Amino acid sequence: MDGEYHPSWGDRLRRWTRRRLLERLRSIVAPDGSRLLDLGGGSGVTTVEFGEGARELYVIEPDARKTERGLRAGAPVTFVTGVAEAIPFEDGRFDRVVSLMSFHHFSDGDRACREAARVLSPGGRFTVYDIHRSSLAARWLSLFVRHHGHSPGGFANAEELAQKLGNAGFHDVRRESYRSGSFVVGER
């Protein structure tokens, strides 16, 4: 590999279709100079976009096919196989933790929030974006997932996500509606 980043056409399309969402996410996350962990970040294509300027970028992803795609593309990310409910890093390792369109895949959202709190340093920020349970996108995705035999943890609404963050010890939890979903942000 020549050291350059060459995402697949599918990943480029995914990044392009989410460009405004990624711009908004980047402004909320404020990654400059941070150590950033993306929970369920797949091939890292969106992580690279919203995490630009971070000192360190990590993706934790349970699907080895996705991380292999990111490695082949030369994504400037450190990939770790794992799940959000058992993050394999020491306490206080990161300044920012993000879950972009992955929270509904977590088998135990409460535990994932506690793990995010554990690996965040004091003053760190956890940012979740997911689509609303009542949105058309969530209903279609739920049908697709059930049809293919997958069992996601399920979609939540912004109030439920905010409650989960609060229960995990985050403070100054805030919500911001954006298109068919919401950002939920908590400070450590």
Residue frames as a rotation matrix with the C-alpha (Angstrom) as fourth column:
MET 1
0.583 0.813 0.000 0.00
0.813 -0.583 0.000 0.00
0.000 0.000 -1.000 0.00
ASP 2
-0.106 -0.654 0.749 1.24
0.652 -0.615 -0.444 3.49
0.751 0.441 0.492 -0.79
GLY 3
-0.749 -0.195 -0.634 0.19
0.654 -0.377 -0.656 5.00
-0.111 -0.905 0.410 2.56
GLU 4
-0.852 0.520 0.064 -2.75
-0.474 -0.817 0.327 6.86
0.222 0.248 0.943 1.02
TYR 5
-0.563 0.757 0.333 -6.37
-0.048 0.372 -0.927 6.39
-0.825 -0.537 -0.173 1.92
HIS 6
-0.822 0.296 -0.487 -8.53
-0.515 -0.018 0.857 4.87
0.244 0.955 0.167 -0.84
PRO 7
-0.456 0.713 0.532 -12.03
-0.391 0.377 -0.840 4.04
-0.800 -0.591 0.108 0.44
SER 8
-0.694 0.297 0.656 -14.22
0.628 0.694 0.352 1.73
-0.351 0.656 -0.668 -1.62
TRP 9
-0.802 0.468 0.372 -16.87
0.018 -0.602 0.798 3.21
0.597 0.647 0.474 -3.89
GLY 10
0.144 0.889 -0.434 -19.54
0.594 0.273 0.756 2.03
0.791 -0.367 -0.489 -1.46
ASP 11
0.001 -0.227 -0.974 -17.79
0.964 -0.258 0.061 3.79
-0.265 -0.939 0.218 1.41
ARG 12
-0.945 -0.326 0.027 -17.35
0.317 -0.891 0.324 6.93
-0.082 0.315 0.946 -0.66
LEU 13
-0.400 0.883 0.246 -21.07
0.138 -0.207 0.968 6.91
0.906 0.421 -0.039 -1.43
ARG 14
0.287 0.469 -0.835 -21.89
0.873 0.231 0.430 6.36
0.394 -0.852 -0.343 2.26
ARG 15
-0.457 -0.553 -0.697 -19.67
0.774 -0.633 -0.006 9.31
-0.438 -0.542 0.717 3.19
TRP 16
-0.953 0.082 0.291 -21.18
0.127 -0.764 0.632 11.54
0.274 0.640 0.718 0.48
THR 17
-0.114 0.993 0.001 -24.80
0.337 0.038 0.941 10.76
0.935 0.108 -0.339 1.42
ARG 18
0.537 0.279 -0.796 -24.04
0.828 0.010 0.561 11.59
0.165 -0.960 -0.226 5.06
ARG 19
-0.336 -0.848 0.411 -21.86
0.719 -0.513 -0.470 14.66
0.609 0.138 0.781 4.45
ARG 20
-0.066 0.343 0.937 -24.13
-0.323 -0.896 0.306 17.20
0.944 -0.282 0.169 6.18
LEU 21
0.921 0.362 -0.145 -24.70
-0.026 0.430 0.903 14.86
0.389 -0.827 0.405 9.12
LEU 22
0.363 -0.872 -0.328 -20.92
0.902 0.417 -0.110 14.36
0.233 -0.256 0.938 9.38
GLU 23
-0.374 -0.445 0.814 -20.32
0.278 -0.891 -0.360 18.13
0.885 0.091 0.456 9.30
ARG 24
0.417 0.609 0.674 -22.81
-0.515 -0.452 0.728 18.62
0.748 -0.651 0.125 12.13
LEU 25
0.907 -0.111 -0.407 -21.32
0.347 0.746 0.569 15.70
0.240 -0.657 0.715 14.07
ARG 26
-0.046 -0.997 0.066 -17.82
0.823 -0.075 -0.564 17.12
0.567 0.029 0.823 13.69
SER 27
-0.252 -0.027 0.967 -18.95
-0.194 -0.978 -0.078 20.48
0.948 -0.207 0.241 15.10
ILE 28
0.754 0.566 0.334 -20.46
-0.466 0.102 0.879 18.74
0.463 -0.818 0.341 18.15
VAL 29
0.806 -0.469 -0.360 -17.58
0.557 0.807 0.195 16.31
0.199 -0.358 0.912 18.74
ALA 30
0.811 -0.565 0.150 -14.85
-0.566 -0.824 -0.041 18.98
0.147 -0.051 -0.988 18.33
PRO 31
0.940 -0.331 -0.080 -12.15
0.338 0.936 0.097 16.35
0.042 -0.118 0.992 17.70
ASP 32
0.560 -0.784 0.268 -9.09
-0.209 -0.447 -0.869 18.61
0.802 0.431 -0.415 17.30
GLY 33
-0.287 -0.868 0.406 -6.20
-0.720 -0.085 -0.689 17.22
0.632 -0.490 -0.600 19.32
SER 34
0.267 0.505 0.821 -8.33
-0.936 0.340 0.095 14.55
-0.231 -0.793 0.563 21.00
ARG 35
-0.951 -0.307 0.043 -8.07
-0.298 0.943 0.147 10.81
-0.086 0.127 -0.988 21.39
LEU 36
-0.156 0.967 -0.203 -11.30
-0.972 -0.187 -0.142 9.63
-0.176 0.175 0.969 19.74
LEU 37
-0.911 0.004 0.413 -13.05
0.009 1.000 0.011 6.24
-0.412 0.014 -0.911 19.83
ASP 38
-0.344 0.810 -0.474 -15.86
-0.924 -0.201 0.327 5.40
0.169 0.550 0.818 17.40
LEU 39
-0.539 0.252 0.803 -18.15
-0.322 0.820 -0.474 2.61
-0.778 -0.514 -0.361 18.66
GLY 40
0.195 0.609 0.769 -19.34
0.524 0.598 -0.607 0.43
-0.829 0.521 -0.203 15.77
GLY 41
0.184 -0.208 -0.961 -17.41
-0.440 -0.891 0.109 2.54
-0.879 0.402 -0.256 13.27
GLY 42
0.911 0.303 0.280 -17.27
0.075 0.546 -0.834 -0.11
-0.405 0.781 0.475 10.53
SER 43
0.502 -0.714 0.488 -14.61
0.838 0.261 -0.479 0.58
0.215 0.650 0.729 7.90
GLY 44
-0.138 -0.566 -0.813 -13.76
0.768 -0.579 0.273 3.94
-0.625 -0.586 0.515 9.47
VAL 45
-0.413 -0.065 0.908 -14.88
0.824 -0.452 0.342 5.99
0.388 0.890 0.240 6.46
THR 46
0.557 0.651 0.515 -17.12
0.335 -0.744 0.579 8.27
0.760 -0.150 -0.632 8.51
THR 47
0.709 -0.378 -0.595 -14.70
0.625 -0.053 0.779 8.27
-0.326 -0.924 0.198 11.47
VAL 48
-0.365 -0.890 0.273 -11.98
0.911 -0.281 0.300 9.74
-0.191 0.358 0.914 9.25
GLU 49
-0.197 0.378 0.905 -14.40
0.564 -0.711 0.420 12.45
0.802 0.593 -0.073 8.14
PHE 50
0.738 0.581 0.343 -15.85
0.082 -0.582 0.809 13.62
0.670 -0.569 -0.477 11.48
GLY 51
0.818 -0.456 -0.351 -12.62
0.477 0.195 0.857 12.88
-0.322 -0.869 0.377 13.38
GLU 52
0.373 -0.707 0.601 -10.32
0.634 -0.279 -0.722 14.96
0.678 0.649 0.344 11.20
GLY 53
0.152 -0.431 0.889 -7.79
-0.437 -0.836 -0.331 16.73
0.886 -0.339 -0.316 13.42
ALA 54
0.948 0.167 0.272 -7.93
-0.318 0.410 0.855 14.16
0.031 -0.896 0.442 16.23
ARG 55
0.044 -0.979 0.198 -4.58
-0.986 -0.010 0.169 13.13
-0.164 -0.203 -0.965 17.65
GLU 56
-0.943 -0.250 0.218 -5.63
-0.230 0.966 0.115 9.44
-0.239 0.058 -0.969 17.63
LEU 57
-0.029 0.943 -0.331 -8.55
-0.993 0.010 0.116 7.73
0.112 0.332 0.937 15.87
TYR 58
-0.939 -0.170 0.299 -9.81
-0.229 0.958 -0.175 4.31
-0.257 -0.233 -0.938 16.97
VAL 59
-0.051 0.931 -0.361 -12.72
-0.892 0.120 0.436 2.23
0.449 0.344 0.824 15.72
ILE 60
-0.777 -0.017 0.630 -14.15
-0.346 0.847 -0.404 -0.65
-0.527 -0.532 -0.663 17.71
GLU 61
-0.018 0.705 -0.709 -16.16
-0.995 0.057 0.081 -2.93
0.097 0.707 0.701 15.42
PRO 62
0.069 0.086 0.994 -17.45
-0.492 0.869 -0.041 -6.49
-0.868 -0.486 0.102 15.85
ASP 63
0.894 0.349 0.283 -17.62
0.076 0.503 -0.861 -7.23
-0.442 0.791 0.423 12.09
ALA 64
0.006 -0.995 0.097 -14.16
0.229 0.096 0.969 -8.20
-0.973 0.016 0.228 10.84
ARG 65
0.052 0.053 0.997 -15.28
0.991 0.121 -0.058 -7.78
-0.124 0.991 -0.046 7.20
LYS 66
0.907 0.332 0.259 -15.82
0.360 -0.930 -0.071 -4.07
0.217 0.158 -0.963 7.79
THR 67
0.672 -0.716 -0.191 -12.48
-0.253 -0.464 0.849 -3.54
-0.696 -0.522 -0.493 9.52
GLU 68
-0.084 -0.687 0.722 -10.70
0.630 0.524 0.573 -5.51
-0.772 0.503 0.389 6.78
ARG 69
0.471 0.329 0.819 -12.27
0.860 -0.380 -0.342 -3.16
0.198 0.865 -0.461 4.21
GLY 70
0.994 -0.107 0.000 -10.95
-0.101 -0.947 0.305 -0.17
-0.033 -0.304 -0.952 6.15
LEU 71
0.322 -0.931 0.172 -7.48
-0.023 0.174 0.984 -1.72
-0.946 -0.321 0.035 6.48
ARG 72
0.015 -0.282 0.959 -7.33
0.910 0.401 0.104 -2.50
-0.414 0.871 0.263 2.74
ALA 73
0.711 0.353 0.608 -8.32
0.601 -0.754 -0.265 1.10
0.364 0.554 -0.749 1.99
GLY 74
-0.363 -0.930 0.054 -5.53
0.711 -0.314 -0.630 2.43
0.603 -0.190 0.775 4.21
ALA 75
0.637 0.670 0.382 -7.85
0.228 -0.637 0.736 4.24
0.736 -0.382 -0.559 6.63
PRO 76
-0.411 -0.839 0.357 -5.77
-0.089 -0.353 -0.931 6.30
0.907 -0.415 0.070 9.08
VAL 77
0.399 0.664 0.633 -7.53
-0.831 -0.030 0.556 4.59
0.388 -0.747 0.540 11.98
THR 78
-0.843 -0.527 0.103 -6.57
-0.515 0.740 -0.433 1.94
0.152 -0.419 -0.895 14.53
PHE 79
0.122 0.915 -0.384 -9.12
-0.670 0.361 0.649 -0.87
0.733 0.178 0.657 14.29
VAL 80
-0.842 -0.257 0.474 -10.01
-0.533 0.535 -0.655 -3.03
-0.085 -0.804 -0.588 17.27
THR 81
-0.391 0.723 -0.569 -12.34
-0.036 0.606 0.795 -6.02
0.920 0.331 -0.211 17.10
GLY 82
-0.914 0.125 -0.385 -14.87
0.403 0.175 -0.899 -5.81
-0.045 -0.977 -0.210 19.88
VAL 83
-0.016 0.979 0.201 -18.21
0.752 -0.121 0.647 -4.53
0.658 0.161 -0.735 21.10
ALA 84
-0.189 0.013 0.982 -19.36
-0.242 -0.970 -0.033 -1.36
0.952 -0.244 0.187 22.83
GLU 85
0.791 0.587 0.172 -20.54
-0.329 0.172 0.929 -3.33
0.515 -0.791 0.329 25.87
ALA 86
0.785 -0.618 -0.032 -16.96
0.403 0.471 0.785 -4.48
-0.470 -0.629 0.619 26.66
ILE 87
0.890 -0.452 0.059 -14.51
-0.267 -0.621 -0.737 -1.84
0.370 0.640 -0.673 25.40
PRO 88
0.717 -0.633 -0.292 -10.97
0.688 0.709 0.155 -3.28
0.109 -0.312 0.944 25.59
PHE 89
-0.053 -0.722 0.690 -9.23
0.228 -0.682 -0.695 -0.11
0.972 0.121 0.200 26.78
GLU 90
-0.571 -0.258 -0.779 -8.16
0.801 0.035 -0.598 1.20
0.182 -0.965 0.187 30.16
ASP 91
0.426 0.745 -0.513 -10.14
0.862 -0.507 -0.021 3.75
-0.276 -0.433 -0.858 32.15
GLY 92
0.581 -0.075 -0.810 -9.84
0.088 -0.984 0.155 7.36
-0.809 -0.161 -0.566 31.00
ARG 93
-0.230 -0.764 0.603 -8.09
0.685 0.314 0.658 6.51
-0.692 0.564 0.451 27.70
PHE 94
-0.385 0.174 0.906 -10.17
0.870 -0.261 0.419 8.77
0.310 0.950 -0.051 25.39
ASP 95
-0.914 0.089 -0.396 -11.31
0.057 -0.938 -0.341 12.39
-0.402 -0.334 0.852 25.21
ARG 96
-0.242 0.839 -0.488 -14.18
-0.946 -0.315 -0.073 11.68
-0.215 0.444 0.870 22.82
VAL 97
-0.818 0.159 0.553 -16.39
0.220 0.974 0.045 8.62
-0.532 0.159 -0.832 22.27
VAL 98
-0.454 0.635 -0.625 -18.88
-0.856 -0.506 0.107 8.57
-0.248 0.583 0.773 19.39
SER 99
-0.574 0.393 0.718 -21.67
0.399 0.900 -0.174 6.25
-0.715 0.186 -0.674 18.31
LEU 100
-0.513 0.350 -0.783 -22.92
-0.735 -0.651 0.190 7.17
-0.444 0.673 0.592 14.84
MET 101
0.228 0.742 -0.630 -25.89
-0.942 0.333 0.051 5.12
0.248 0.582 0.775 13.64
SER 102
-0.442 -0.431 -0.786 -24.73
-0.251 0.901 -0.353 2.12
0.861 0.041 -0.507 15.68
PHE 103
-0.725 0.118 0.679 -26.47
-0.688 -0.063 -0.723 2.42
-0.042 -0.991 0.127 19.05
HIS 104
0.329 0.944 0.016 -29.47
-0.935 0.328 -0.134 0.42
-0.132 0.030 0.991 17.83
HIS 105
0.327 -0.296 -0.898 -27.11
-0.373 0.832 -0.410 -2.51
0.868 0.469 0.162 17.16
PHE 106
-0.658 -0.649 0.381 -25.85
-0.586 0.124 -0.801 -2.70
0.472 -0.750 -0.462 20.75
SER 107
-0.271 0.554 -0.787 -27.29
0.349 0.818 0.457 -5.64
0.897 -0.151 -0.415 22.67
ASP 108
0.298 0.309 -0.903 -27.16
0.954 -0.091 0.284 -3.67
0.005 -0.947 -0.323 25.95
GLY 109
0.289 -0.117 0.950 -27.29
0.402 -0.886 -0.231 0.10
0.869 0.449 -0.209 25.49
ASP 110
0.953 0.068 0.296 -27.05
-0.230 -0.475 0.849 0.80
0.198 -0.877 -0.437 29.22
ARG 111
0.634 -0.767 0.095 -23.85
0.482 0.489 0.727 -1.20
-0.604 -0.415 0.680 29.52
ALA 112
0.157 -0.560 0.814 -22.42
0.929 -0.196 -0.313 0.48
0.335 0.805 0.490 26.39
CYS 113
0.620 0.120 0.776 -23.04
-0.008 -0.987 0.159 3.88
0.785 -0.105 -0.611 28.03
ARG 114
0.941 -0.307 0.142 -21.31
-0.145 0.014 0.989 2.78
-0.305 -0.952 -0.031 31.23
GLU 115
0.369 -0.838 0.402 -18.35
0.838 0.487 0.246 1.53
-0.402 0.246 0.882 29.17
ALA 116
0.294 -0.218 0.930 -18.17
0.612 -0.704 -0.359 4.84
0.734 0.675 -0.074 27.28
ALA 117
0.868 0.055 0.493 -18.12
-0.302 -0.730 0.613 6.67
0.394 -0.681 -0.617 30.62
ARG 118
0.817 -0.569 0.098 -15.37
0.250 0.501 0.828 4.37
-0.521 -0.652 0.552 31.92
VAL 119
0.143 -0.828 0.542 -12.99
0.969 0.230 0.095 4.91
-0.203 0.511 0.835 28.98
LEU 120
0.505 0.065 0.861 -13.55
0.408 -0.897 -0.172 8.68
0.760 0.438 -0.479 28.85
SER 121
-0.620 -0.728 -0.293 -11.19
0.685 -0.320 -0.655 11.00
0.382 -0.607 0.697 30.68
PRO 122
-0.040 0.578 -0.815 -12.67
0.756 -0.515 -0.403 13.65
-0.653 -0.633 -0.416 33.02
GLY 123
-0.161 0.076 -0.984 -14.12
-0.351 -0.936 -0.015 16.40
-0.923 0.343 0.177 30.82
GLY 124
-0.963 -0.203 0.177 -14.57
0.062 0.474 0.879 13.92
-0.262 0.857 -0.444 27.95
ARG 125
-0.269 0.880 -0.392 -17.63
-0.830 -0.418 -0.369 13.85
-0.489 0.226 0.843 25.73
PHE 126
-0.729 0.207 0.652 -19.88
0.367 0.923 0.117 11.02
-0.578 0.325 -0.749 24.54
THR 127
-0.414 0.574 -0.707 -21.89
-0.780 -0.624 -0.049 11.79
-0.469 0.531 0.706 21.41
VAL 128
-0.583 0.359 0.729 -24.60
0.431 0.897 -0.097 9.46
-0.689 0.257 -0.678 20.10
TYR 129
-0.424 0.595 -0.682 -26.52
-0.848 -0.526 0.069 9.93
-0.318 0.608 0.728 16.87
ASP 130
-0.895 0.236 0.378 -29.21
0.324 0.927 0.190 7.48
-0.306 0.293 -0.906 15.91
ILE 131
-0.705 0.701 0.107 -32.51
-0.219 -0.359 0.907 7.54
0.675 0.616 0.406 14.09
HIS 132
-0.492 0.627 0.604 -35.77
-0.845 -0.176 -0.506 7.79
-0.211 -0.759 0.616 16.02
ARG 133
-0.797 0.263 0.544 -37.74
0.144 0.957 -0.253 4.62
-0.587 -0.123 -0.800 16.60
SER 134
0.161 0.987 -0.024 -40.82
0.293 -0.071 -0.953 6.25
-0.943 0.146 -0.301 15.06
SER 135
-0.157 -0.266 -0.951 -39.04
-0.715 -0.634 0.295 7.39
-0.681 0.726 -0.091 11.88
LEU 136
0.833 0.445 -0.329 -39.76
-0.534 0.490 -0.689 5.77
-0.146 0.750 0.646 8.54
ALA 137
0.103 -0.891 -0.442 -36.06
-0.742 0.227 -0.631 4.90
0.663 0.392 -0.637 8.25
ALA 138
-0.630 -0.326 0.705 -36.15
-0.755 0.470 -0.458 2.96
-0.182 -0.820 -0.542 11.54
ARG 139
0.315 0.824 0.472 -39.27
-0.565 0.562 -0.604 1.06
-0.763 -0.077 0.642 10.52
TRP 140
0.791 -0.081 -0.607 -37.74
-0.548 0.349 -0.760 0.06
0.273 0.934 0.232 7.18
LEU 141
-0.241 -0.968 -0.071 -34.45
-0.769 0.235 -0.595 -0.89
0.592 -0.089 -0.801 8.79
SER 142
-0.363 0.184 0.913 -36.23
-0.761 0.507 -0.405 -2.98
-0.538 -0.842 -0.043 11.43
LEU 143
0.752 0.658 0.046 -38.06
-0.477 0.591 -0.651 -4.90
-0.455 0.468 0.758 8.71
PHE 144
0.518 -0.648 -0.558 -34.81
-0.592 0.200 -0.781 -5.46
0.618 0.735 -0.280 6.82
VAL 145
-0.466 -0.757 0.459 -32.96
-0.845 0.227 -0.484 -6.61
0.262 -0.613 -0.745 9.94
ARG 146
-0.010 0.543 0.840 -35.72
-0.658 0.629 -0.414 -9.02
-0.753 -0.557 0.351 10.98
HIS 147
0.855 0.360 -0.372 -35.91
-0.508 0.442 -0.740 -10.40
-0.102 0.822 0.561 7.43
HIS 148
0.306 -0.841 -0.446 -32.18
-0.469 0.275 -0.840 -11.19
0.829 0.466 -0.310 7.49
GLY 149
0.601 0.068 -0.796 -32.31
0.425 0.816 0.391 -12.79
0.677 -0.574 0.461 10.94
HIS 150
-0.580 -0.799 0.159 -30.36
0.304 -0.393 -0.868 -10.15
0.756 -0.455 0.471 12.85
SER 151
0.443 0.718 -0.538 -31.40
0.790 -0.029 0.612 -9.04
0.423 -0.696 -0.580 16.30
PRO 152
-0.382 -0.591 0.711 -30.45
0.165 -0.800 -0.577 -5.45
0.909 -0.103 0.403 17.10
GLY 153
-0.838 0.036 -0.545 -30.83
0.542 -0.065 -0.838 -4.01
-0.065 -0.997 0.035 20.56
GLY 154
0.153 0.976 0.155 -33.49
0.988 -0.148 -0.040 -1.73
-0.016 0.160 -0.987 19.15
PHE 155
-0.390 -0.182 0.902 -34.12
0.411 -0.912 -0.006 1.89
0.824 0.368 0.431 18.39
ALA 156
-0.237 0.286 -0.929 -34.67
0.916 -0.254 -0.311 4.39
-0.325 -0.924 -0.201 21.17
ASN 157
0.668 0.371 0.646 -35.98
0.545 -0.834 -0.085 7.91
0.507 0.409 -0.759 21.15
ALA 158
-0.076 -0.783 0.618 -33.87
0.038 -0.621 -0.783 10.89
0.996 -0.036 0.077 22.22
GLU 159
0.370 0.273 0.888 -35.40
-0.822 -0.349 0.450 11.00
0.433 -0.896 0.095 25.71
GLU 160
0.999 0.002 0.034 -34.55
-0.016 0.911 0.413 7.33
-0.030 -0.413 0.910 26.31
LEU 161
0.376 -0.924 0.072 -30.98
0.614 0.190 -0.766 7.83
0.694 0.333 0.638 25.06
ALA 162
-0.043 -0.356 0.934 -30.57
-0.405 -0.848 -0.342 10.87
0.913 -0.392 -0.107 27.31
GLN 163
0.740 0.378 0.556 -31.82
-0.660 0.247 0.710 8.82
0.131 -0.892 0.432 30.28
LYS 164
0.870 -0.462 -0.170 -29.27
0.450 0.887 -0.106 6.08
0.199 0.016 0.980 29.51
LEU 165
0.008 -0.901 0.433 -26.44
0.345 -0.404 -0.847 8.62
0.939 0.156 0.307 29.43
GLY 166
0.143 0.122 0.982 -27.62
-0.729 -0.658 0.187 10.20
0.669 -0.743 -0.005 32.67
ASN 167
0.943 0.266 0.199 -27.86
-0.331 0.706 0.626 6.80
0.026 -0.657 0.754 34.37
ALA 168
0.626 -0.773 -0.100 -24.27
0.666 0.597 -0.447 6.06
0.405 0.213 0.889 33.26
GLY 169
0.253 -0.519 -0.816 -23.01
0.804 -0.356 0.476 9.17
-0.538 -0.777 0.327 35.07
PHE 170
-0.536 -0.402 0.742 -22.87
0.770 -0.594 0.234 11.72
0.347 0.696 0.628 32.27
HIS 171
-0.087 0.489 -0.868 -23.86
0.617 -0.658 -0.432 15.29
-0.782 -0.573 -0.244 33.11
ASP 172
-0.296 0.089 -0.951 -25.01
-0.471 -0.880 0.064 18.25
-0.831 0.467 0.303 31.04
VAL 173
-0.635 0.147 0.759 -26.82
0.577 0.744 0.338 15.77
-0.514 0.652 -0.557 28.79
ARG 174
-0.254 0.529 -0.809 -28.40
-0.513 -0.783 -0.351 17.55
-0.820 0.326 0.470 25.86
ARG 175
-0.108 0.349 0.931 -30.43
0.683 0.706 -0.186 16.55
-0.722 0.616 -0.315 22.83
GLU 176
-0.388 0.025 -0.921 -30.58
-0.556 -0.804 0.212 17.99
-0.735 0.594 0.326 19.35
SER 177
0.485 0.613 0.623 -33.00
0.235 0.595 -0.768 16.78
-0.842 0.519 0.144 16.70
TYR 178
-0.384 -0.577 -0.721 -31.46
-0.664 -0.370 0.650 16.35
-0.642 0.728 -0.240 13.29
ARG 179
-0.546 0.285 -0.788 -33.44
-0.713 0.336 0.616 15.04
0.440 0.898 0.019 10.34
SER 180
0.357 0.776 -0.520 -34.91
-0.381 0.630 0.677 11.61
0.853 -0.044 0.520 11.22
GLY 181
0.226 -0.342 -0.912 -32.83
0.743 0.666 -0.066 11.23
0.630 -0.663 0.405 14.40
SER 182
0.948 0.040 0.314 -31.18
-0.166 -0.781 0.602 13.01
0.270 -0.623 -0.734 17.28
PHE 183
-0.216 -0.975 -0.049 -27.79
0.022 0.045 -0.999 13.79
0.976 -0.217 0.012 18.71
VAL 184
0.947 0.319 -0.029 -27.54
0.040 -0.029 0.999 13.05
0.317 -0.947 -0.040 22.41
VAL 185
0.050 -0.982 0.183 -24.41
0.077 -0.179 -0.981 14.40
0.996 0.064 0.067 24.07
GLY 186
0.963 0.208 -0.169 -23.13
0.173 -0.001 0.985 13.93
0.205 -0.978 -0.037 27.59
GLU 187
0.243 -0.899 0.366 -20.07
-0.587 -0.436 -0.682 15.25
0.772 -0.049 -0.634 29.41
ARG 188
0.370 -0.239 -0.898 -17.92
0.565 0.825 0.013 13.17
0.738 -0.512 0.440 31.74
